Amino acid sequence: MNQLVPSANSSKRGSQEIASTEDHEEFVTMFIEGQMFGIPVLMVQDVLGPQKITRIPLAPPEVAGSLNLRGRIVTAIGVRMRLRLKQREGEEHGEGMSVVVDMKGELYSLMVDSVGEVLSLPAAKFERNPPTLDPLWREFSNGIYRLEDKLLVVLDVPRLLDFTRSEG
């Protein structure tokens, strides 16, 4: 990948469209335990601060509950739990931040520690998941970007929200 080939349309990675501006892709960044993750900016509907979460009985442990967003019921997903990381103090009460995404007409709130900025990254710098990436993270990631001081893990939101897949 030494040469940059401009692309006139959006590219497809995994099972989601990635926003592209000619030769750049844009991601909303978020952090969990200091690790930077990214979601294609076109999937993001809203960014929320702490919210009141109502627990849903018999829901999987990764489903923190639901919240009301301007009259719409939104399912809150604990991304930490989904990635098998230790739950943060206060997370079950909706502390931290959320990135709201639309998946086939349903809204989901991805609960994270914090939300960063929107990054526009050169498409040519995108790399497939390295073998050293945690196997579970590889399951939910389309690939990575190696930035100057951090690694950006690009989340595959459809896979992250697919609770029907068997996990090994």
FIGU-511748 format. One line per 2 residues: their letters; for each residue x, y, z of C-alpha. Coordinates in pm, 1 decimal, decimal comma. Example, Ala and Ser with C-alpha at 12.3 -4.5 7.8 and 13.67 -1.06 7.14 Angstrom:
// FIGU-511748
AS> 1230,0:-450,0:780,0 ~ 1367,0:-106,0:714,0 .
This chain:
// FIGU-511748
MN> 0,0:0,0:0,0 ~ 262,5:250,6:-97,1 .
QL> 50,4:438,8:-347,0 ~ -273,3:615,4:-274,3 .
VP> -547,3:544,7:-527,6 ~ -834,9:795,7:-498,0 .
SA> -1179,8:645,1:-475,6 ~ -1484,6:829,1:-605,7 .
NS> -1737,1:646,3:-388,5 ~ -1767,3:493,9:-45,1 .
SK> -1587,3:170,5:23,8 ~ -1728,4:-130,8:200,0 .
RG> -1538,7:-294,1:486,7 ~ -1692,8:-598,9:651,1 .
SQ> -2066,7:-544,7:664,9 ~ -2091,2:-165,1:684,2 .
EI> -2040,3:135,4:461,1 ~ -1746,0:358,1:549,2 .
AS> -1777,8:730,6:475,8 ~ -1514,7:837,2:230,4 .
TE> -1419,0:1170,0:88,2 ~ -1219,3:1073,3:-217,6 .
DH> -918,7:916,0:-44,4 ~ -1012,9:972,6:321,4 .
EE> -1251,0:798,3:561,5 ~ -1415,0:971,4:858,0 .
FV> -1463,2:816,7:1200,6 ~ -1614,4:930,3:1529,6 .
TM> -1359,8:829,4:1791,9 ~ -1436,4:696,4:2138,1 .
FI> -1230,4:558,5:2422,4 ~ -1256,9:260,7:2657,0 .
EG> -975,5:210,7:2909,4 ~ -759,6:448,0:2706,5 .
QM> -798,7:244,7:2385,0 ~ -927,5:442,7:2086,8 .
FG> -1208,6:294,9:1878,8 ~ -1374,0:441,3:1570,3 .
IP> -1715,5:418,9:1407,3 ~ -1790,6:544,4:1055,7 .
VL> -1931,1:895,0:1096,3 ~ -2231,7:819,7:870,6 .
MV> -2360,1:561,6:1121,0 ~ -2366,5:807,1:1413,0 .
QD> -2699,8:972,7:1494,8 ~ -2609,8:1146,6:1820,5 .
VL> -2354,6:1173,0:2102,0 ~ -2494,4:1174,6:2457,0 .
GP> -2362,1:1250,7:2802,1 ~ -2471,4:1050,3:3109,0 .
QK> -2824,5:911,7:3074,5 ~ -3083,0:745,7:3299,8 .
IT> -3080,2:378,5:3200,3 ~ -3375,4:148,1:3273,4 .
RI> -3268,8:-215,5:3317,0 ~ -3437,7:-471,2:3087,7 .
PL> -3519,3:-799,9:3266,0 ~ -3367,5:-1115,9:3111,5 .
AP> -3157,0:-915,2:2863,6 ~ -2802,7:-1032,6:2784,8 .
PE> -2540,3:-884,3:3022,2 ~ -2408,0:-657,7:2743,3 .
VA> -2748,0:-486,3:2721,6 ~ -2730,3:-220,9:2992,3 .
GS> -3098,0:-134,4:2945,7 ~ -3294,3:127,5:2758,7 .
LN> -3314,9:504,1:2758,3 ~ -3553,1:764,6:2623,0 .
LR> -3408,9:985,5:2349,3 ~ -3657,9:1255,6:2251,4 .
GR> -3948,6:1014,3:2281,9 ~ -3775,5:715,4:2118,2 .
IV> -3672,9:408,5:2313,3 ~ -3303,8:334,7:2259,0 .
TA> -3130,3:10,6:2360,6 ~ -2813,2:84,6:2559,2 .
IG> -2521,1:-151,2:2491,3 ~ -2226,1:-170,5:2730,3 .
VR> -1937,5:-185,5:2483,8 ~ -1698,7:-274,0:2769,8 .
MR> -1902,8:-585,0:2848,8 ~ -1931,7:-670,8:2479,8 .
LR> -1551,4:-657,8:2449,9 ~ -1515,9:-860,7:2773,6 .
LK> -1356,4:-573,9:2965,6 ~ -1415,0:-507,8:3334,1 .
QR> -1724,9:-297,2:3401,2 ~ -1649,0:59,0:3507,6 .
EG> -1784,5:203,3:3832,1 ~ -2118,3:375,5:3762,9 .
EE> -2156,0:231,4:3410,9 ~ -2473,1:43,9:3500,1 .
HG> -2630,5:379,1:3592,8 ~ -2556,3:538,7:3255,6 .
EG> -2245,7:734,9:3355,1 ~ -1992,7:798,2:3081,6 .
MS> -2088,1:885,3:2727,9 ~ -2282,7:719,1:2449,7 .
VV> -2267,5:717,9:2073,6 ~ -2612,4:658,2:1922,8 .
VD> -2617,0:458,1:1599,8 ~ -2901,3:359,7:1368,6 .
MK> -2908,8:-5,5:1270,3 ~ -3189,4:-95,3:1029,0 .
GE> -3423,3:164,5:1178,2 ~ -3350,2:78,3:1542,5 .
LY> -3144,5:309,7:1762,4 ~ -2868,4:175,7:1985,1 .
SL> -2665,3:368,6:2240,5 ~ -2306,5:242,4:2256,5 .
MV> -2188,6:320,0:2610,4 ~ -1820,1:417,2:2626,3 .
DS> -1586,8:598,8:2868,8 ~ -1554,4:909,6:2651,1 .
VG> -1604,2:1035,4:2298,2 ~ -1324,2:1204,3:2107,3 .
EV> -1320,7:1395,7:1782,8 ~ -1404,3:1309,8:1423,5 .
LS> -1091,2:1195,4:1241,6 ~ -1047,8:1201,0:864,9 .
LP> -791,3:931,5:784,8 ~ -626,5:835,5:455,1 .
AA> -786,9:519,5:316,0 ~ -441,8:390,5:217,7 .
KF> -338,1:377,7:586,6 ~ -616,2:129,2:673,8 .
ER> -481,5:-213,3:776,3 ~ -648,9:-546,4:835,2 .
NP> -656,0:-668,6:1195,6 ~ -308,7:-774,4:1311,1 .
PT> -275,5:-1127,0:1450,6 ~ -174,0:-978,5:1787,4 .
LD> -515,2:-810,1:1833,1 ~ -730,8:-985,9:2094,0 .
PL> -938,2:-1255,7:1914,0 ~ -1267,0:-1115,8:2047,1 .
WR> -1172,3:-765,0:1934,9 ~ -1088,6:-907,4:1589,2 .
EF> -1443,5:-1046,7:1582,1 ~ -1588,7:-695,7:1626,8 .
SN> -1329,5:-501,1:1424,8 ~ -1291,9:-431,0:1053,4 .
GI> -928,3:-329,1:1090,4 ~ -701,4:-63,9:1234,7 .
YR> -524,5:264,2:1169,7 ~ -181,0:316,0:1322,8 .
LE> -175,9:680,1:1430,5 ~ 128,4:868,2:1562,6 .
DK> 69,3:783,2:1927,2 ~ -232,9:550,4:1926,2 .
LL> -393,7:255,9:1754,9 ~ -747,4:319,9:1623,0 .
VV> -956,3:1,6:1618,5 ~ -1240,6:36,5:1364,5 .
LD> -1552,2:-124,7:1511,4 ~ -1784,2:-327,8:1290,7 .
VP> -2109,3:-201,4:1440,5 ~ -2340,9:-459,7:1275,4 .
RL> -2130,5:-743,2:1421,4 ~ -2106,4:-566,1:1758,7 .
LD> -2487,4:-547,1:1772,7 ~ -2550,1:-901,5:1645,6 .
FT> -2639,6:-1098,7:1957,0 ~ -2744,1:-1404,7:1752,6 .
RS> -2384,8:-1494,4:1659,1 ~ -2228,5:-1766,9:1867,0 .
EG> -1917,5:-1655,5:2048,8 ~ -1642,8:-1906,2:2098,3 .
